[in-house]
Amino acid sequence: MPKLKTRKAAAKRFRATGSGKIVRRKAFKNHLLEHKSSNKKRKLSKTVLVDERDAENVRLMLPYL
């Protein structure tokens, strides 16, 4: 069997937890931060689980995750 290629863009955005779930960063934390409250920016800093409906697509992009 040939080796499978990893989608490098996806590899930079997703990682697996110890139990095998996939986590991602939240959006809207890159720029235009002046008008956002500290509370909102703090909540956007956390990582969240990828929704189970999207997890299968992410796993196809990252065959060795």
mmCIF file as Biopython writes it, N, C-alpha, C and O atoms, coordinates in Angstrom:
data_model
#
loop_
_atom_site.group_PDB
_atom_site.id
_atom_site.type_symbol
_atom_site.label_atom_id
_atom_site.label_alt_id
_atom_site.label_comp_id
_atom_site.label_asym_id
_atom_site.label_entity_id
_atom_site.label_seq_id
_atom_site.pdbx_PDB_ins_code
_atom_site.Cartn_x
_atom_site.Cartn_y
_atom_site.Cartn_z
_atom_site.occupancy
_atom_site.B_iso_or_equiv
_atom_site.auth_seq_id
_atom_site.auth_asym_id
_atom_site.pdbx_PDB_model_num
ATOM 1   N N  . MET A ? 1  ? 0.839   -1.195 0.000  1.0 0.0 1  A 1 
ATOM 2   C CA . MET A ? 1  ? 0.000   0.000  0.000  1.0 0.0 1  A 1 
ATOM 3   C C  . MET A ? 1  ? 0.877   1.250  0.000  1.0 0.0 1  A 1 
ATOM 4   O O  . MET A ? 1  ? 1.837   1.327  0.767  1.0 0.0 1  A 1 
ATOM 5   N N  . PRO A ? 2  ? 0.563   2.224  -0.845 1.0 0.0 2  A 1 
ATOM 6   C CA . PRO A ? 2  ? 1.325   3.475  -0.775 1.0 0.0 2  A 1 
ATOM 7   C C  . PRO A ? 2  ? 0.939   4.279  0.462  1.0 0.0 2  A 1 
ATOM 8   O O  . PRO A ? 2  ? -0.141  4.112  1.027  1.0 0.0 2  A 1 
ATOM 9   N N  . LYS A ? 3  ? 1.848   5.147  0.858  1.0 0.0 3  A 1 
ATOM 10  C CA . LYS A ? 3  ? 1.561   6.004  2.004  1.0 0.0 3  A 1 
ATOM 11  C C  . LYS A ? 3  ? 0.521   7.048  1.607  1.0 0.0 3  A 1 
ATOM 12  O O  . LYS A ? 3  ? 0.445   7.448  0.445  1.0 0.0 3  A 1 
ATOM 13  N N  . LEU A ? 4  ? -0.277  7.484  2.574  1.0 0.0 4  A 1 
ATOM 14  C CA . LEU A ? 4  ? -1.278  8.518  2.326  1.0 0.0 4  A 1 
ATOM 15  C C  . LEU A ? 4  ? -0.708  9.876  2.686  1.0 0.0 4  A 1 
ATOM 16  O O  . LEU A ? 4  ? 0.032   10.010 3.661  1.0 0.0 4  A 1 
ATOM 17  N N  . LYS A ? 5  ? -1.057  10.888 1.890  1.0 0.0 5  A 1 
ATOM 18  C CA . LYS A ? 5  ? -0.570  12.234 2.166  1.0 0.0 5  A 1 
ATOM 19  C C  . LYS A ? 5  ? -1.501  12.927 3.158  1.0 0.0 5  A 1 
ATOM 20  O O  . LYS A ? 5  ? -2.720  12.765 3.111  1.0 0.0 5  A 1 
ATOM 21  N N  . THR A ? 6  ? -0.907  13.690 4.041  1.0 0.0 6  A 1 
ATOM 22  C CA . THR A ? 6  ? -1.650  14.504 5.001  1.0 0.0 6  A 1 
ATOM 23  C C  . THR A ? 6  ? -1.924  15.854 4.380  1.0 0.0 6  A 1 
ATOM 24  O O  . THR A ? 6  ? -1.052  16.427 3.727  1.0 0.0 6  A 1 
ATOM 25  N N  . ARG A ? 7  ? -3.137  16.373 4.578  1.0 0.0 7  A 1 
ATOM 26  C CA . ARG A ? 7  ? -3.426  17.744 4.152  1.0 0.0 7  A 1 
ATOM 27  C C  . ARG A ? 7  ? -2.772  18.685 5.150  1.0 0.0 7  A 1 
ATOM 28  O O  . ARG A ? 7  ? -3.210  18.773 6.297  1.0 0.0 7  A 1 
ATOM 29  N N  . LYS A ? 8  ? -1.725  19.392 4.725  1.0 0.0 8  A 1 
ATOM 30  C CA . LYS A ? 8  ? -0.932  20.185 5.647  1.0 0.0 8  A 1 
ATOM 31  C C  . LYS A ? 8  ? -1.729  21.342 6.247  1.0 0.0 8  A 1 
ATOM 32  O O  . LYS A ? 8  ? -1.487  21.719 7.393  1.0 0.0 8  A 1 
ATOM 33  N N  . ALA A ? 9  ? -2.664  21.907 5.506  1.0 0.0 9  A 1 
ATOM 34  C CA . ALA A ? 9  ? -3.482  22.998 6.045  1.0 0.0 9  A 1 
ATOM 35  C C  . ALA A ? 9  ? -4.316  22.499 7.209  1.0 0.0 9  A 1 
ATOM 36  O O  . ALA A ? 9  ? -4.487  23.209 8.200  1.0 0.0 9  A 1 
ATOM 37  N N  . ALA A ? 10 ? -4.831  21.296 7.101  1.0 0.0 10 A 1 
ATOM 38  C CA . ALA A ? 10 ? -5.621  20.720 8.184  1.0 0.0 10 A 1 
ATOM 39  C C  . ALA A ? 10 ? -4.732  20.329 9.360  1.0 0.0 10 A 1 
ATOM 40  O O  . ALA A ? 10 ? -5.144  20.440 10.515 1.0 0.0 10 A 1 
ATOM 41  N N  . ALA A ? 11 ? -3.523  19.874 9.074  1.0 0.0 11 A 1 
ATOM 42  C CA . ALA A ? 11 ? -2.618  19.467 10.144 1.0 0.0 11 A 1 
ATOM 43  C C  . ALA A ? 11 ? -2.252  20.634 11.044 1.0 0.0 11 A 1 
ATOM 44  O O  . ALA A ? 11 ? -1.983  20.445 12.230 1.0 0.0 11 A 1 
ATOM 45  N N  . LYS A ? 12 ? -2.240  21.849 10.485 1.0 0.0 12 A 1 
ATOM 46  C CA . LYS A ? 12 ? -1.919  23.029 11.275 1.0 0.0 12 A 1 
ATOM 47  C C  . LYS A ? 12 ? -3.093  23.487 12.125 1.0 0.0 12 A 1 
ATOM 48  O O  . LYS A ? 12 ? -2.900  24.240 13.079 1.0 0.0 12 A 1 
ATOM 49  N N  . ARG A ? 13 ? -4.298  23.052 11.801 1.0 0.0 13 A 1 
ATOM 50  C CA . ARG A ? 13 ? -5.494  23.559 12.471 1.0 0.0 13 A 1 
ATOM 51  C C  . ARG A ? 13 ? -6.101  22.617 13.493 1.0 0.0 13 A 1 
ATOM 52  O O  . ARG A ? 13 ? -6.801  23.064 14.402 1.0 0.0 13 A 1 
ATOM 53  N N  . PHE A ? 14 ? -5.848  21.332 13.364 1.0 0.0 14 A 1 
ATOM 54  C CA . PHE A ? 14 ? -6.507  20.349 14.220 1.0 0.0 14 A 1 
ATOM 55  C C  . PHE A ? 14 ? -5.473  19.477 14.917 1.0 0.0 14 A 1 
ATOM 56  O O  . PHE A ? 14 ? -4.381  19.251 14.396 1.0 0.0 14 A 1 
ATOM 57  N N  . ARG A ? 15 ? -5.832  18.989 16.103 1.0 0.0 15 A 1 
ATOM 58  C CA . ARG A ? 15 ? -5.008  17.997 16.784 1.0 0.0 15 A 1 
ATOM 59  C C  . ARG A ? 15 ? -5.934  17.065 17.546 1.0 0.0 15 A 1 
ATOM 60  O O  . ARG A ? 15 ? -7.103  17.384 17.764 1.0 0.0 15 A 1 
ATOM 61  N N  . ALA A ? 16 ? -5.418  15.930 17.945 1.0 0.0 16 A 1 
ATOM 62  C CA . ALA A ? 16 ? -6.215  14.929 18.637 1.0 0.0 16 A 1 
ATOM 63  C C  . ALA A ? 16 ? -5.970  15.016 20.136 1.0 0.0 16 A 1 
ATOM 64  O O  . ALA A ? 16 ? -4.866  15.335 20.577 1.0 0.0 16 A 1 
ATOM 65  N N  . THR A ? 17 ? -7.012  14.729 20.919 1.0 0.0 17 A 1 
ATOM 66  C CA . THR A ? 17 ? -6.877  14.629 22.365 1.0 0.0 17 A 1 
ATOM 67  C C  . THR A ? 17 ? -6.418  13.218 22.711 1.0 0.0 17 A 1 
ATOM 68  O O  . THR A ? 17 ? -6.280  12.369 21.831 1.0 0.0 17 A 1 
ATOM 69  N N  . GLY A ? 18 ? -6.189  12.979 23.969 1.0 0.0 18 A 1 
ATOM 70  C CA . GLY A ? 18 ? -5.762  11.662 24.389 1.0 0.0 18 A 1 
ATOM 71  C C  . GLY A ? 18 ? -6.800  10.587 24.121 1.0 0.0 18 A 1 
ATOM 72  O O  . GLY A ? 18 ? -6.455  9.433  23.868 1.0 0.0 18 A 1 
ATOM 73  N N  . SER A ? 19 ? -8.071  10.965 24.177 1.0 0.0 19 A 1 
ATOM 74  C CA . SER A ? 19 ? -9.137  9.993  23.933 1.0 0.0 19 A 1 
ATOM 75  C C  . SER A ? 19 ? -9.484  9.868  22.456 1.0 0.0 19 A 1 
ATOM 76  O O  . SER A ? 19 ? -10.376 9.098  22.101 1.0 0.0 19 A 1 
ATOM 77  N N  . GLY A ? 20 ? -8.792  10.616 21.578 1.0 0.0 20 A 1 
ATOM 78  C CA . GLY A ? 20 ? -9.006  10.461 20.149 1.0 0.0 20 A 1 
ATOM 79  C C  . GLY A ? 20 ? -9.959  11.467 19.532 1.0 0.0 20 A 1 
ATOM 80  O O  . GLY A ? 20 ? -10.197 11.424 18.325 1.0 0.0 20 A 1 
ATOM 81  N N  . LYS A ? 21 ? -10.513 12.377 20.334 1.0 0.0 21 A 1 
ATOM 82  C CA . LYS A ? 21 ? -11.373 13.415 19.765 1.0 0.0 21 A 1 
ATOM 83  C C  . LYS A ? 21 ? -10.510 14.475 19.115 1.0 0.0 21 A 1 
ATOM 84  O O  . LYS A ? 21 ? -9.315  14.564 19.397 1.0 0.0 21 A 1 
ATOM 85  N N  . ILE A ? 22 ? -11.109 15.287 18.238 1.0 0.0 22 A 1 
ATOM 86  C CA . ILE A ? 22 ? -10.367 16.305 17.501 1.0 0.0 22 A 1 
ATOM 87  C C  . ILE A ? 22 ? -10.728 17.674 18.061 1.0 0.0 22 A 1 
ATOM 88  O O  . ILE A ? 22 ? -11.903 17.986 18.254 1.0 0.0 22 A 1 
ATOM 89  N N  . VAL A ? 23 ? -9.709  18.486 18.318 1.0 0.0 23 A 1 
ATOM 90  C CA . VAL A ? 23 ? -9.938  19.834 18.850 1.0 0.0 23 A 1 
ATOM 91  C C  . VAL A ? 23 ? -9.465  20.868 17.839 1.0 0.0 23 A 1 
ATOM 92  O O  . VAL A ? 23 ? -8.617  20.593 16.990 1.0 0.0 23 A 1 
ATOM 93  N N  . ARG A ? 24 ? -10.036 22.066 17.950 1.0 0.0 24 A 1 
ATOM 94  C CA . ARG A ? 24 ? -9.713  23.166 17.053 1.0 0.0 24 A 1 
ATOM 95  C C  . ARG A ? 24 ? -9.709  24.460 17.847 1.0 0.0 24 A 1 
ATOM 96  O O  . ARG A ? 24 ? -10.197 24.509 18.976 1.0 0.0 24 A 1 
ATOM 97  N N  . ARG A ? 25 ? -9.159  25.498 17.253 1.0 0.0 25 A 1 
ATOM 98  C CA . ARG A ? 25 ? -9.229  26.835 17.836 1.0 0.0 25 A 1 
ATOM 99  C C  . ARG A ? 25 ? -10.516 27.505 17.390 1.0 0.0 25 A 1 
ATOM 100 O O  . ARG A ? 25 ? -11.122 27.101 16.397 1.0 0.0 25 A 1 
ATOM 101 N N  . LYS A ? 26 ? -10.931 28.524 18.119 1.0 0.0 26 A 1 
ATOM 102 C CA . LYS A ? 26 ? -12.112 29.286 17.729 1.0 0.0 26 A 1 
ATOM 103 C C  . LYS A ? 26 ? -11.719 30.392 16.760 1.0 0.0 26 A 1 
ATOM 104 O O  . LYS A ? 26 ? -10.572 30.839 16.742 1.0 0.0 26 A 1 
ATOM 105 N N  . ALA A ? 27 ? -12.676 30.826 15.960 1.0 0.0 27 A 1 
ATOM 106 C CA . ALA A ? 27 ? -12.451 31.886 14.979 1.0 0.0 27 A 1 
ATOM 107 C C  . ALA A ? 27 ? -12.612 33.257 15.635 1.0 0.0 27 A 1 
ATOM 108 O O  . ALA A ? 27 ? -13.019 33.361 16.792 1.0 0.0 27 A 1 
ATOM 109 N N  . PHE A ? 28 ? -12.286 34.308 14.878 1.0 0.0 28 A 1 
ATOM 110 C CA . PHE A ? 28 ? -12.502 35.716 15.258 1.0 0.0 28 A 1 
ATOM 111 C C  . PHE A ? 28 ? -11.541 36.197 16.339 1.0 0.0 28 A 1 
ATOM 112 O O  . PHE A ? 28 ? -11.905 37.074 17.122 1.0 0.0 28 A 1 
ATOM 113 N N  . LYS A ? 29 ? -10.333 35.656 16.409 1.0 0.0 29 A 1 
ATOM 114 C CA . LYS A ? 29 ? -9.376  36.108 17.418 1.0 0.0 29 A 1 
ATOM 115 C C  . LYS A ? 29 ? -8.088  36.609 16.765 1.0 0.0 29 A 1 
ATOM 116 O O  . LYS A ? 29 ? -7.064  36.711 17.439 1.0 0.0 29 A 1 
ATOM 117 N N  . ASN A ? 30 ? -8.116  36.926 15.464 1.0 0.0 30 A 1 
ATOM 118 C CA . ASN A ? 30 ? -6.888  37.312 14.776 1.0 0.0 30 A 1 
ATOM 119 C C  . ASN A ? 30 ? -6.690  38.815 14.675 1.0 0.0 30 A 1 
ATOM 120 O O  . ASN A ? 30 ? -5.582  39.300 14.905 1.0 0.0 30 A 1 
ATOM 121 N N  . HIS A ? 31 ? -7.729  39.564 14.339 1.0 0.0 31 A 1 
ATOM 122 C CA . HIS A ? 31 ? -7.567  41.006 14.198 1.0 0.0 31 A 1 
ATOM 123 C C  . HIS A ? 31 ? -8.897  41.665 14.534 1.0 0.0 31 A 1 
ATOM 124 O O  . HIS A ? 31 ? -9.881  40.986 14.827 1.0 0.0 31 A 1 
ATOM 125 N N  . LEU A ? 32 ? -8.918  42.996 14.488 1.0 0.0 32 A 1 
ATOM 126 C CA . LEU A ? 32 ? -10.108 43.775 14.873 1.0 0.0 32 A 1 
ATOM 127 C C  . LEU A ? 32 ? -10.514 43.450 16.309 1.0 0.0 32 A 1 
ATOM 128 O O  . LEU A ? 32 ? -11.686 43.209 16.599 1.0 0.0 32 A 1 
ATOM 129 N N  . LEU A ? 33 ? -9.522  43.447 17.201 1.0 0.0 33 A 1 
ATOM 130 C CA . LEU A ? 33 ? -9.778  43.036 18.580 1.0 0.0 33 A 1 
ATOM 131 C C  . LEU A ? 33 ? -10.087 44.210 19.503 1.0 0.0 33 A 1 
ATOM 132 O O  . LEU A ? 33 ? -10.485 44.000 20.649 1.0 0.0 33 A 1 
ATOM 133 N N  . GLU A ? 34 ? -9.912  45.441 19.025 1.0 0.0 34 A 1 
ATOM 134 C CA . GLU A ? 34 ? -10.086 46.594 19.903 1.0 0.0 34 A 1 
ATOM 135 C C  . GLU A ? 34 ? -11.500 46.707 20.447 1.0 0.0 34 A 1 
ATOM 136 O O  . GLU A ? 34 ? -11.697 47.004 21.626 1.0 0.0 34 A 1 
ATOM 137 N N  . HIS A ? 35 ? -12.475 46.471 19.594 1.0 0.0 35 A 1 
ATOM 138 C CA . HIS A ? 35 ? -13.861 46.672 20.029 1.0 0.0 35 A 1 
ATOM 139 C C  . HIS A ? 35 ? -14.448 45.446 20.732 1.0 0.0 35 A 1 
ATOM 140 O O  . HIS A ? 35 ? -15.560 45.511 21.257 1.0 0.0 35 A 1 
ATOM 141 N N  . LYS A ? 36 ? -13.718 44.336 20.746 1.0 0.0 36 A 1 
ATOM 142 C CA . LYS A ? 36 ? -14.212 43.139 21.428 1.0 0.0 36 A 1 
ATOM 143 C C  . LYS A ? 36 ? -13.866 43.220 22.906 1.0 0.0 36 A 1 
ATOM 144 O O  . LYS A ? 36 ? -12.789 43.690 23.274 1.0 0.0 36 A 1 
ATOM 145 N N  . SER A ? 37 ? -14.763 42.770 23.734 1.0 0.0 37 A 1 
ATOM 146 C CA . SER A ? 37 ? -14.538 42.835 25.173 1.0 0.0 37 A 1 
ATOM 147 C C  . SER A ? 37 ? -13.487 41.806 25.589 1.0 0.0 37 A 1 
ATOM 148 O O  . SER A ? 37 ? -13.253 40.814 24.898 1.0 0.0 37 A 1 
ATOM 149 N N  . SER A ? 38 ? -12.867 42.070 26.729 1.0 0.0 38 A 1 
ATOM 150 C CA . SER A ? 38 ? -11.865 41.138 27.255 1.0 0.0 38 A 1 
ATOM 151 C C  . SER A ? 38 ? -12.481 39.773 27.509 1.0 0.0 38 A 1 
ATOM 152 O O  . SER A ? 38 ? -11.850 38.742 27.277 1.0 0.0 38 A 1 
ATOM 153 N N  . ASN A ? 39 ? -13.720 39.778 27.988 1.0 0.0 39 A 1 
ATOM 154 C CA . ASN A ? 39 ? -14.412 38.521 28.271 1.0 0.0 39 A 1 
ATOM 155 C C  . ASN A ? 39 ? -14.591 37.703 26.989 1.0 0.0 39 A 1 
ATOM 156 O O  . ASN A ? 39 ? -14.364 36.493 26.982 1.0 0.0 39 A 1 
ATOM 157 N N  . LYS A ? 40 ? -14.998 38.370 25.910 1.0 0.0 40 A 1 
ATOM 158 C CA . LYS A ? 40 ? -15.191 37.685 24.631 1.0 0.0 40 A 1 
ATOM 159 C C  . LYS A ? 40 ? -13.867 37.152 24.102 1.0 0.0 40 A 1 
ATOM 160 O O  . LYS A ? 40 ? -13.799 36.018 23.629 1.0 0.0 40 A 1 
ATOM 161 N N  . LYS A ? 41 ? -12.812 37.966 24.179 1.0 0.0 41 A 1 
ATOM 162 C CA . LYS A ? 41 ? -11.508 37.532 23.688 1.0 0.0 41 A 1 
ATOM 163 C C  . LYS A ? 41 ? -10.979 36.353 24.495 1.0 0.0 41 A 1 
ATOM 164 O O  . LYS A ? 41 ? -10.351 35.451 23.942 1.0 0.0 41 A 1 
ATOM 165 N N  . ARG A ? 42 ? -11.230 36.358 25.786 1.0 0.0 42 A 1 
ATOM 166 C CA . ARG A ? 42 ? -10.781 35.247 26.634 1.0 0.0 42 A 1 
ATOM 167 C C  . ARG A ? 42 ? -11.513 33.965 26.252 1.0 0.0 42 A 1 
ATOM 168 O O  . ARG A ? 42 ? -10.903 32.897 26.199 1.0 0.0 42 A 1 
ATOM 169 N N  . LYS A ? 43 ? -12.811 34.061 25.985 1.0 0.0 43 A 1 
ATOM 170 C CA . LYS A ? 43 ? -13.579 32.870 25.593 1.0 0.0 43 A 1 
ATOM 171 C C  . LYS A ? 43 ? -13.156 32.357 24.217 1.0 0.0 43 A 1 
ATOM 172 O O  . LYS A ? 43 ? -13.183 31.152 23.968 1.0 0.0 43 A 1 
ATOM 173 N N  . LEU A ? 44 ? -12.767 33.267 23.327 1.0 0.0 44 A 1 
ATOM 174 C CA . LEU A ? 44 ? -12.330 32.851 21.997 1.0 0.0 44 A 1 
ATOM 175 C C  . LEU A ? 44 ? -10.957 32.182 22.023 1.0 0.0 44 A 1 
ATOM 176 O O  . LEU A ? 44 ? -10.576 31.520 21.059 1.0 0.0 44 A 1 
ATOM 177 N N  . SER A ? 45 ? -10.215 32.348 23.112 1.0 0.0 45 A 1 
ATOM 178 C CA . SER A ? 45 ? -8.879  31.763 23.200 1.0 0.0 45 A 1 
ATOM 179 C C  . SER A ? 45 ? -8.904  30.268 23.462 1.0 0.0 45 A 1 
ATOM 180 O O  . SER A ? 45 ? -7.911  29.584 23.213 1.0 0.0 45 A 1 
ATOM 181 N N  . LYS A ? 46 ? -10.005 29.753 23.955 1.0 0.0 46 A 1 
ATOM 182 C CA . LYS A ? 46 ? -10.075 28.342 24.336 1.0 0.0 46 A 1 
ATOM 183 C C  . LYS A ? 46 ? -10.214 27.447 23.103 1.0 0.0 46 A 1 
ATOM 184 O O  . LYS A ? 46 ? -10.644 27.893 22.039 1.0 0.0 46 A 1 
ATOM 185 N N  . THR A ? 47 ? -9.848  26.203 23.266 1.0 0.0 47 A 1 
ATOM 186 C CA . THR A ? 47 ? -10.050 25.224 22.200 1.0 0.0 47 A 1 
ATOM 187 C C  . THR A ? 47 ? -11.358 24.490 22.440 1.0 0.0 47 A 1 
ATOM 188 O O  . THR A ? 47 ? -11.797 24.341 23.580 1.0 0.0 47 A 1 
ATOM 189 N N  . VAL A ? 48 ? -11.974 24.036 21.365 1.0 0.0 48 A 1 
ATOM 190 C CA . VAL A ? 48 ? -13.238 23.313 21.454 1.0 0.0 48 A 1 
ATOM 191 C C  . VAL A ? 48 ? -13.148 22.057 20.600 1.0 0.0 48 A 1 
ATOM 192 O O  . VAL A ? 48 ? -12.294 21.943 19.721 1.0 0.0 48 A 1 
ATOM 193 N N  . LEU A ? 49 ? -14.035 21.128 20.871 1.0 0.0 49 A 1 
ATOM 194 C CA . LEU A ? 49 ? -14.094 19.902 20.081 1.0 0.0 49 A 1 
ATOM 195 C C  . LEU A ? 49 ? -14.721 20.190 18.724 1.0 0.0 49 A 1 
ATOM 196 O O  . LEU A ? 49 ? -15.635 21.007 18.611 1.0 0.0 49 A 1 
ATOM 197 N N  . VAL A ? 50 ? -14.225 19.517 17.706 1.0 0.0 50 A 1 
ATOM 198 C CA . VAL A ? 50 ? -14.839 19.583 16.388 1.0 0.0 50 A 1 
ATOM 199 C C  . VAL A ? 50 ? -16.165 18.838 16.460 1.0 0.0 50 A 1 
ATOM 200 O O  . VAL A ? 50 ? -16.250 17.768 17.062 1.0 0.0 50 A 1 
ATOM 201 N N  . ASP A ? 51 ? -17.197 19.404 15.846 1.0 0.0 51 A 1 
ATOM 202 C CA . ASP A ? 51 ? -18.509 18.771 15.842 1.0 0.0 51 A 1 
ATOM 203 C C  . ASP A ? 51 ? -18.421 17.393 15.192 1.0 0.0 51 A 1 
ATOM 204 O O  . ASP A ? 51 ? -17.675 17.193 14.234 1.0 0.0 51 A 1 
ATOM 205 N N  . GLU A ? 52 ? -19.187 16.450 15.724 1.0 0.0 52 A 1 
ATOM 206 C CA . GLU A ? 52 ? -19.071 15.071 15.210 1.0 0.0 52 A 1 
ATOM 207 C C  . GLU A ? 52 ? -19.460 14.961 13.744 1.0 0.0 52 A 1 
ATOM 208 O O  . GLU A ? 52 ? -19.031 14.030 13.062 1.0 0.0 52 A 1 
ATOM 209 N N  . ARG A ? 53 ? -20.275 15.906 13.242 1.0 0.0 53 A 1 
ATOM 210 C CA . ARG A ? 53 ? -20.646 15.879 11.827 1.0 0.0 53 A 1 
ATOM 211 C C  . ARG A ? 53 ? -19.478 16.276 10.933 1.0 0.0 53 A 1 
ATOM 212 O O  . ARG A ? 53 ? -19.434 15.890 9.765  1.0 0.0 53 A 1 
ATOM 213 N N  . ASP A ? 54 ? -18.526 17.048 11.474 1.0 0.0 54 A 1 
ATOM 214 C CA . ASP A ? 54 ? -17.353 17.451 10.696 1.0 0.0 54 A 1 
ATOM 215 C C  . ASP A ? 54 ? -16.136 16.579 10.965 1.0 0.0 54 A 1 
ATOM 216 O O  . ASP A ? 54 ? -15.175 16.605 10.197 1.0 0.0 54 A 1 
ATOM 217 N N  . ALA A ? 55 ? -16.164 15.815 12.036 1.0 0.0 55 A 1 
ATOM 218 C CA . ALA A ? 55 ? -14.987 15.060 12.456 1.0 0.0 55 A 1 
ATOM 219 C C  . ALA A ? 55 ? -14.565 14.037 11.401 1.0 0.0 55 A 1 
ATOM 220 O O  . ALA A ? 55 ? -13.370 13.804 11.218 1.0 0.0 55 A 1 
ATOM 221 N N  . GLU A ? 56 ? -15.505 13.435 10.721 1.0 0.0 56 A 1 
ATOM 222 C CA . GLU A ? 56 ? -15.166 12.422 9.720  1.0 0.0 56 A 1 
ATOM 223 C C  . GLU A ? 56 ? -14.367 13.035 8.572  1.0 0.0 56 A 1 
ATOM 224 O O  . GLU A ? 56 ? -13.409 12.433 8.086  1.0 0.0 56 A 1 
ATOM 225 N N  . ASN A ? 57 ? -14.765 14.248 8.136  1.0 0.0 57 A 1 
ATOM 226 C CA . ASN A ? 57 ? -14.017 14.928 7.073  1.0 0.0 57 A 1 
ATOM 227 C C  . ASN A ? 57 ? -12.612 15.279 7.528  1.0 0.0 57 A 1 
ATOM 228 O O  . ASN A ? 57 ? -11.665 15.170 6.749  1.0 0.0 57 A 1 
ATOM 229 N N  . VAL A ? 58 ? -12.466 15.696 8.770  1.0 0.0 58 A 1 
ATOM 230 C CA . VAL A ? 58 ? -11.142 16.037 9.289  1.0 0.0 58 A 1 
ATOM 231 C C  . VAL A ? 58 ? -10.279 14.788 9.350  1.0 0.0 58 A 1 
ATOM 232 O O  . VAL A ? 58 ? -9.093  14.844 9.023  1.0 0.0 58 A 1 
ATOM 233 N N  . ARG A ? 59 ? -10.843 13.678 9.759  1.0 0.0 59 A 1 
ATOM 234 C CA . ARG A ? 59 ? -10.068 12.431 9.832  1.0 0.0 59 A 1 
ATOM 235 C C  . ARG A ? 59 ? -9.602  11.973 8.443  1.0 0.0 59 A 1 
ATOM 236 O O  . ARG A ? 59 ? -8.519  11.402 8.311  1.0 0.0 59 A 1 
ATOM 237 N N  . LEU A ? 60 ? -10.411 12.220 7.416  1.0 0.0 60 A 1 
ATOM 238 C CA . LEU A ? 60 ? -9.991  11.867 6.059  1.0 0.0 60 A 1 
ATOM 239 C C  . LEU A ? 60 ? -8.815  12.731 5.600  1.0 0.0 60 A 1 
ATOM 240 O O  . LEU A ? 60 ? -7.960  12.273 4.842  1.0 0.0 60 A 1 
ATOM 241 N N  . MET A ? 61 ? -8.778  13.996 6.068  1.0 0.0 61 A 1 
ATOM 242 C CA . MET A ? 61 ? -7.680  14.885 5.709  1.0 0.0 61 A 1 
ATOM 243 C C  . MET A ? 61 ? -6.406  14.558 6.478  1.0 0.0 61 A 1 
ATOM 244 O O  . MET A ? 61 ? -5.304  14.862 6.021  1.0 0.0 61 A 1 
ATOM 245 N N  . LEU A ? 62 ? -6.559  13.933 7.657  1.0 0.0 62 A 1 
ATOM 246 C CA . LEU A ? 62 ? -5.421  13.619 8.512  1.0 0.0 62 A 1 
ATOM 247 C C  . LEU A ? 62 ? -5.383  12.108 8.768  1.0 0.0 62 A 1 
ATOM 248 O O  . LEU A ? 62 ? -5.802  11.657 9.834  1.0 0.0 62 A 1 
ATOM 249 N N  . PRO A ? 63 ? -4.893  11.337 7.823  1.0 0.0 63 A 1 
ATOM 250 C CA . PRO A ? 63 ? -4.984  9.877  7.954  1.0 0.0 63 A 1 
ATOM 251 C C  . PRO A ? 63 ? -4.182  9.308  9.103  1.0 0.0 63 A 1 
ATOM 252 O O  . PRO A ? 63 ? -4.495  8.213  9.569  1.0 0.0 63 A 1 
ATOM 253 N N  . TYR A ? 64 ? -3.150  10.007 9.590  1.0 0.0 64 A 1 
ATOM 254 C CA . TYR A ? 64 ? -2.322  9.456  10.659 1.0 0.0 64 A 1 
ATOM 255 C C  . TYR A ? 64 ? -2.548  10.157 11.995 1.0 0.0 64 A 1 
ATOM 256 O O  . TYR A ? 64 ? -1.685  10.100 12.871 1.0 0.0 64 A 1 
ATOM 257 N N  . LEU A ? 65 ? -3.677  10.806 12.163 1.0 0.0 65 A 1 
ATOM 258 C CA . LEU A ? 65 ? -3.986  11.502 13.415 1.0 0.0 65 A 1 
ATOM 259 C C  . LEU A ? 65 ? -4.364  10.511 14.488 1.0 0.0 65 A 1 
ATOM 260 O O  . LEU A ? 65 ? -4.660  10.905 15.616 1.0 0.0 65 A 1 
#
